[in-house]
Amino acid sequence: MYDIEQLIGGVWGTGSGTRNLTVLNPMDGQPVTTVPVASESDVPAAVKAARDAAPGWARTAPAARAAALHAAANAVEAAADELATIMNAEMGKPVDGAKDSIGAGVATLRQYAELGPTHRGRSLAGNDEAIDLMAYGPRGVVAAITPWNDPVAVSCGLIGAALVTGNTVIYKPSERTPATGWRLARILAPHFPGGVLSLLNGDGPVGAALAGSEVDVVAHVGSTTTGRAIAAACARTGAKALLENGGSDPLVVDADVDPVWAAQQAALGAFVNSGQICVAVERIYVHRDIAGPFLEALTAEAGTWAGQIGPLVDTRLRDAVHAQVSAAVEAGARVLTGGAVPDGPGAFYPPTVLADCTDDMAVVREETFGPVAPVVVVDSFTEALARAADSPYGLAATVLTGSMSHAQQAWRELPAGTVKINAVFGGAPGGAAHPRRGSGQGFGYGPELLDELTVTKAVHIEAPPAGW
């Protein structure tokens, strides 16, 4: 059990709330911790503290802000084992996978520490007797509302980019992983002046109150439903909404690929982290010519993953995943493996492969966020692209093909922020993309995130007239 507190204006405490939340371990249903929920007055207090601290932090030299972020990254790295243990207890991610995720968060902090001091302005060609500048500055107060499925890495990205560009941050981790967020804030906060980083714990009402408060940016990674509510709140207050939300990412398997290799890629994309990844493979379009051996290989791959994955974050999500699978079966899908809630404690769900799926099934059309691989058979590559593009989401997509022309066609035509060719995961450090449609808006990663968190001011300077 962890004694979790709020951080407001550099002071740790339980806050003035009267409610508590209890987090259960998804592996056995036992309590992990009890969390004090921020009150209605805690939110404006945190906003005021962040607003009061903003001018001083904005005036801090970029190199000094970067040095603080480097020191914070070192501290997070030193605490990786502890953070991984907490993540495992709260959301079920195996410890080794949690350590890898935390390592990615550390790398992101260091990336922004390096990029921050170089993210300055530029000069413009104008009058010979004048200077024109495009000057960049912080937006002010950033509310960072983060998810439970990758709590350290995502939080490090948003917090690091906001702090290094001179913003102050109010951090609200998911109510499903509050101890992870609290411990991360405990590690980060000593490296920054009081009020520069605040922490508020709580559920949806706390997040809604924060999103609707007088902040300058609301950066959110999470569900599409919550993202749309945040966008509506920002429309009322004038804050900038920066959103990476849900997805139903397609995988297209062309006729010319090795079906066993393709199945390995599909299984990795669908089953890693128990399918609880924003860019997980959620629907598969396979060419009819290799559909048989592909399905056979994918079913075998699911068997190898069965002993590796952890539980879903809670039984509520597990029940929602199973409801989608059950509805698909009733509509004509075939379960090749998995598809049943196991006996025993915890929120476990087996790697599941579904054949004979159609685009109108919820397991294909909507976000599942579980270890389910629904497969749709197509008769051509062009048909696969068209069906993959027909979605209310636009986060990412993967195409497996040996044809360069098909690869070119795919990345040009698929309406997604990220298109990956012949690898379900990967990418160079610093990559960024624009999610589309129900998947969000704005850059959430890479150097472009620094642009999102800064404002640009045009400055025109002329010398006074001669003789003054």
N, C-alpha and C positions, 0 to 999 in steps of 0.2 A: 504494500500500500504506500502511496506517495501523498505527501502533504502539499497539495497544489495551492498556489496563491495567484492573485492578480499583481500586475506591476503597473503602477500609475504614478507618473511624475518622479520616477526613480525610487519609489517606495514600494516594497513588497507587503502584501496583506491580503486578507480574504475578501476585501471589498465590503460593500454595504448590502449585498443581496441576502435574501432569506431562503433561496432555493439551492438544492444540491442535485447533482447528477451522479449516478453510479455507473462506472464502466465495467463491463464483464469481459473476462478472457474468452475469446471465441473458441479456444481449444477445449475448454471444460466448463464454461459458464460461471466460473467463480469470479467474485469481485476483484478488480484490479485496484481501483481507487475511487474515492468520492470527491467530486469536484464542486467547489463553490461557484455558482452562476452569478455573473456580473449583474448588477441591478440597473434600473433605468438611470440612476444618477451616476453610476460608475462610468457609463459611456461618455457623457459630456465632460466628465472630469478628466478622462484620458485624452479626449480631443483637446481640451484646454491646455493640458500639460504639454502635449505634442506641439500645439500652436505656439505656446510660450517658448519652447525650446528651439523652434524652427529658425528664427533669425540668427542665433549664434551658431547653429550647426551649418547653416547655409554659408556663413562667412568663414568657416573653418577651411583652411587650405585643402585643395583636393588631394595633395600628397599625404596630408595628415589623416584625412578620411580613409584613404586607401591603406595607410599603415594600420589604422584601427581594424579595418576589415581583414587584413592579413593576420593580425594577432587573433582575431575572433575565429578565423578559419583554423589556425593552429590549435585553438582550444577545442573546437568541435572535433577535430581529428583525434585529439588525445582522449576524448570522451566517447569514441565510436563504440566501444564494447558496451558501455552503459546504455547509450542511446539505442543500440540494437536490441538489448535485452528488454527495454521498455516497449519498443515497437513490437517485438514478438509477443509480449504480454497483452498489448492493447488491440492489435489488428491481425495477429497470427502469422505475420511474415516470418519465414525461417531466419534464424539469426545470421547465417552467412549471407543470404540475400539482403538482409537489412544493412549489414556492414557495407556491402557494395553500393547500396543506395545512399548511405551516409557519405561514402567516399565521393560519390558524384556531387553531393551537396557541398562538400569541402572544396572540390575542384571548381565549382561554380562561384563560390565566395572568392577564391583566388583569381578567377578569371575577371570578375568585376573589379577587384582591387587593382588589377593591372590596367583595365580599360578605363576606369573612372577618371584618372588624371588627364588622359588624352582626349576625353570627350569635352572639348571646349568649343569655341566659336570659329568663325571664319571672317575674312575681310572681303569686301566687294569693290569692284572697280567703279569709280565714280569721278567726281570733280577732283582735279589735281590739288585743290586747296582744301579738300575735305577728306575725312575718313569715314567709311561706312563699315559697320560691324554687324554680324549676326551673332548675338551673344546668347549663350545658353545658361539657364538657371533652374534650380529645383522648383517643382510645382508647389511644394508646401507639405501638407500632411497626407500620408498614404495609409489607407486601411488595407491590410493584407489579410485576406480571408482564404485559408488554405485547406486542402483536403486531407483525408485520412489514409489514402492508399499509398502515398509516397510522401509522408509528412515532413521529413527532414530536407530532402533534396528540393522539393518545390518551395518550401519556406525559405531555404537559403537563397534560392534564385531571386524571389521577389524582395525579400528583406535586403539582401546584399546590393542589388541594383538600386533600390530606393535610397539606402543609406549613403552609398558611395557618391551619388549625384546630389547629395545635400538635403534630401528630404528627411523628415521624421516619420516614424512608422508606428501604427497601432496594429498589433499582431493578434489575430483571432484564429487559433487552430481549430480544427474540427472537434466537435464534442465527442467523437469516437476515439480520438487520440490526444486527449488534453495533456496527459502526463508527458508524452513526447514533446509537445509544443512548449510546455512549461519548462522542461529540462533544457531544451534548446535555447529558450529565452534566458534562462539562468546562466547559460554558458556565454551567450552573446552580450548581454547587457553590461557587464563590467567594463567592456572595452569602449563604451560610448557614454557621453554625458547624460545625466539624469533627464528624463523626459524625451530623449531622442528615440528610444525604443520602449513601447508600452505593451503589456500583454493583458488581454481580456479573454476570459473563459466563459463558455456558455453554449447554448443551442441556437436554433433558428431565430428566435426573437432577439437575441443579443446581436447576431449577425445582421438582422434587418435594421435594428436600431443604429448600429455602426454605419451601415451602408447609407442610411438616411440622414446621417449627422453632417455637420459642417466640415467635412474633409474635402481634399482637393482631388484625390484619386481613390477609387475602390478597385483593387486588383484581386480577382477571384479566380481560383481554379476549383472546379467542382461541377455540379449537375447543371444541365440546361435550364431546368425550372428555377433554380436559385439564381442563375446568371441573368435570366430575364427579369426576375424581380429586382435584382441589383441595378440593371440597366434602367428600369422604370424609376427607381429611387434616384439615380444619378440625373435622370432627365428633369426631375423636380428640383434638385439642389444645384445643378450645374457642375457637379463633379465629373471627372473623366472616368468612364467604366472601361476597365481592361480585363477581358474575360477569356479564359480557356475552359470550355464547358464540354458537355457530353459528346459522344461520337458513336458511330456504328461503322467502324472502319472495314472496308472490303479488302479481300485478297483475291487477285485474279491469277489463275493458274493456266498458262497457255498450253497448247497441244504438244509443243516440242520439248518440254522439260522432263527431267527424270522424275517420275511420280514419287519415288521414295524420298528423294531430296526435298521435293515440294511438300510432302507430308511432314517432314521434319521441321521445315520452316513454318508451316501452318500450325503445328502443335506448339512450337515455341511461342508464336504470336497469340495463340488462344489460351494456353494453359499457364504460362509463367505468371507468378504472383496470383495464382488461382483466377486468372482472367481479370484481375482488378487493376487494370492499367488503362489510362485514357486512350492510348493508341493501341490497344489490344486488337487482334484480329477477331471481328465479331460476325463476319459473314464471308463465305468462300464461294467463288464462282469458278468452277473447273470445267475445262473443255471435255466434251463427251468422249473424245478419242482416248483419254487416259483416266476417265472418271473411275473405272473399276479398280485398277491397281492403286490409284491414289487413295480411294476410300479404304481399301484393304490396309495400305501402309499407314494411313492416319489412325485407323482403329488400333493397330499395333503400337503406334507411338503413344496413344492415349494410355495404353496399359503401362508403358514405361514411366509416364508422368504421374501415375496414380499414387505411387509411394513418395513422391517428391514435394507435392504442393501442400501448403497449409490450408487452414479453414478460410471460409469467407469471413468478413469482418464481424458479422453477427447473424443470428437466425432470421432476422427480418429480411436481409438481403438474400440469404439462402432460399427462403420461401419464395421471394420474388423471382429468382432465377428458375427455380423448379416450376413455378407457375407458367413461365414462358415455355419451358420444355414440354410440359404436360399439354398446353394449348396447341403446340406444334404437332404433337403426336395425334391429338384428336382431329387435327386438320389434315392428317395424312403423312406426316413425317415418320421415318423409321429410326429407332434408336439402335445404333450399331454397337455402342458401348456406353456405360454410365446411365444417366437419366433417372436415378433413384436416390432418395434421401437415405443415407446410411443410418444404421442403428447406432446408438451410443451418444455420448455427450458431445457438445461442441457444434459448430456451424459448418461442418465439412460437407463438401459436395464433390462427386467424382468427375474427372475429365470425361466429357460427354461428346459424342459424335452423332450428328443427326444427318440422315440422307433424305432425299426426296423433298427437300424444303422448297418453299415458294416465297416470292418477294413480299406477299401480303401477310406472312406470319410475323407476329411480334418479335420472335427470336431473331428474325432477319431485319425487320424494319426498324426496331427500336434498340436502344442500348441495353445489353444484358448485364455486363460487368460481372461475369462469372466464367468458369472453365467450360464453355460450351462452344463447339465448332459446328455451326449449321452449314450444310453444303448444298449448293444449287448447281445443277448441271446445265451447261450452255452449249450451243452448236457452233459458235464462232467467237473469235477474239473481240470483234466489234460488238457483238451482242453482250459479251461480258462487261465491256467498258460502259455500255449504255445502262445496263442494269446496276452496275456499281455506282454510277453517277446519280441514279434515281434515288435520292436519299434526302431527308430533312437535315442531315449533318454534313460537315465538310472539314473534318479534322485531319485525317491522314488516310493513305491508301497504299497498298503494296501490289506490285505486279511481278510475277515470275515468268520470264520469257527468255528465249535465246535469240530473239529477233530484235536487232537494233531499231528497225522501223516500227515495230510494235512498241518498243520502249519509248521511242519519241512520241508516238501517237498517244500513249498512255499519259505521260507527264504533261502533255499539252492539253489533253481533253478532260482529264479527271478534275472535277471541281473541289479540290481538297488543298489544305494548306501545305501538306507534305506528301510527296509521292516518292516511294522507295522502290527501286528496281532490284530484284533478286536478293533482297534481304529484308526481313520484317522489322529488324531493329538496326540501329547504327546511325552514323552521321558524324561529321567533323565537329569538334568543339566550336561553339559560337554560332551554330546554325540557328535560324529563326524562321518563323512562318506565320502567315495570317490564317487562323482558323476561319471557316466560313459558315454561313447559315446558322443553324442552331448550335454550332460548336464554338461560337464566341466571336470576339473582335479584338484587334490589336495584336502587337507582338508580345509574346510572353517570355521570350528567351533571347539570347544572343546580344550583340551590341545594340540592336534595334530597340531592345527593352529600355536602354538608357535614354533613347529618344522619346519613348513613351512617357518616361517619368521626369522629363524636363520640359521647360517652356522656352521658346525662342523669341528674343526681343531684337528688333531692328534698331540700330543706333546710328544716327547721322551726326557727325561732329565737324563743325567748321571753325576756322580761326576767326576771332573778332576782327572787325574792320581796322585797317591801319590807322594809327594815331590815337588809339584808346590809351 
